[in-house]
């Protein structure tokens, strides 16, 4: 978990308790209502998380994006990882199905515009 925070210099994991008022916004910016598998996300241009700010989806990331290998644990789809959120965060692990949702692990923290 610290790796994603380390990629965002303005976010220091040790400072988070100092910004309790912003932590909720940060977390809500990573949660969607509904079930979205990786293939569902590939068909969308944008999503609106609980933070209500739009997150752009694209297959092109920024030059500063990590080049780590991405795996899709459930269907071994080699395209997992080619999807970027806000041109920065890449999906590292897709379609992790848990009791009441589907989790996708990102390699960067998404920062809402208000932070």
C-alpha positions in Angstrom: 0.0 0.0 0.0 2.8 2.5 0.7 4.1 2.1 -2.9 1.1 4.0 -4.4 1.5 6.8 -1.9 5.3 7.0 -2.6 4.6 7.7 -6.2 2.7 10.9 -5.2 5.3 13.1 -3.6 2.6 15.4 -2.2 1.1 12.5 -0.3 3.2 11.3 2.6 1.6 8.3 4.3 2.9 9.5 7.6 1.1 12.9 7.2 -2.4 11.3 6.6 -3.5 11.6 10.3 -2.8 15.3 10.0 -5.4 15.6 7.2 -8.3 13.8 8.6 -10.7 16.2 6.9 -9.2 15.2 3.5 -8.8 11.5 4.1 -12.5 10.9 3.5 -12.4 12.7 0.1 -9.4 10.7 -0.8 -11.0 7.4 0.0 -14.3 8.3 -1.6 -12.4 9.1 -4.8 -11.5 5.4 -5.1 -15.0 3.9 -4.6 -17.7 3.3 -7.3 -21.3 2.3 -6.7 -22.1 -0.8 -8.7 -20.0 -3.7 -10.0 -17.5 -2.9 -12.7 -15.3 -5.7 -14.0 -12.2 -4.8 -15.9 -13.9 -5.4 -19.2 -16.8 -3.1 -18.2 -14.3 -0.3 -17.4 -12.6 -0.7 -20.8 -15.9 0.3 -22.5 -16.2 3.6 -20.5 -14.5 7.0 -21.1 -15.1 8.2 -17.5 -16.4 7.1 -14.2 -17.9 9.1 -11.2 -16.8 7.8 -7.9 -18.4 8.6 -4.5 -16.4 11.8 -4.4 -18.6 13.0 -7.4 -15.5 14.2 -9.4 -15.1 12.6 -12.8 -12.2 10.2 -13.3 -11.1 9.8 -16.9 -10.5 6.3 -18.3 -8.0 5.8 -21.1 -5.6 3.3 -22.6 -2.8 5.8 -22.7 -0.9 6.8 -19.6 1.6 9.5 -18.8 5.3 9.1 -19.3 5.8 9.0 -15.6 3.5 6.0 -15.2 5.1 2.9 -13.8 6.1 0.1 -16.2 5.4 -2.7 -13.7 4.0 -5.9 -15.0 0.3 -6.2 -14.5 -1.7 -9.3 -13.9 -5.3 -10.1 -13.9 -5.9 -12.7 -11.3 -9.2 -14.2 -12.5 -9.2 -14.4 -16.2 -5.5 -14.0 -17.2 -6.4 -11.3 -19.7 -3.2 -9.8 -21.0 -4.9 -6.5 -21.6 -5.1 -5.9 -17.8 -2.9 -2.9 -17.0 -3.5 -1.1 -20.2 -6.3 0.9 -18.6 -5.4 4.2 -16.9 -7.4 6.4 -14.6 -6.8 10.1 -15.0 -3.9 9.3 -17.3 -1.7 8.4 -14.3 -3.0 5.4 -12.2 -2.7 2.0 -13.9 -4.8 -1.0 -12.8 -2.2 -3.4 -11.4 -4.5 -6.2 -10.5 -8.0 -6.5 -11.9 -11.2 -8.3 -11.0 -10.5 -9.3 -7.4 -13.9 -10.5 -6.4 -14.8 -10.2 -2.8 -18.1 -10.8 -0.9 -19.9 -7.6 -2.0 -17.8 -6.0 -4.6 -15.0 -6.2 -7.2 -11.7 -4.7 -6.3 -9.1 -3.3 -8.8 -5.7 -2.4 -7.4 -4.1 0.8 -8.7 -0.4 1.7 -8.8 -1.0 5.4 -8.0 -3.3 7.2 -5.6 -6.1 9.1 -7.3 -6.2 12.6 -6.0 -9.5 14.5 -6.1 -9.3 18.1 -7.5 -10.1 19.6 -4.1 -6.9 18.2 -2.5 
